[in-house]
Amino acid sequence: MNHLKNFFVEDDGMGVVEVILIIVVLIAMVAVFKDQITDLVENIWDSINSDAQKIY
């Protein structure tokens, strides 16, 4: 019975601090790799457009 009580009382979820740290790390990665991300997205978009023109 004690194990069942502990299961409902446990508070091991992700906290606000962890979420903020993850967001900060993601923003920092985007800032560092901005040029590479932009080039990648542009290449993907160009590829989609060229393949779509082949269909039409």
Secondary structure, DSSP 4 states (H G I P E B T S, - for coil): -HHHHHHHH---S--HHHHHHHHHHHHHHHHHTHHHHHHHHHHHHHHHHHHHHHH-
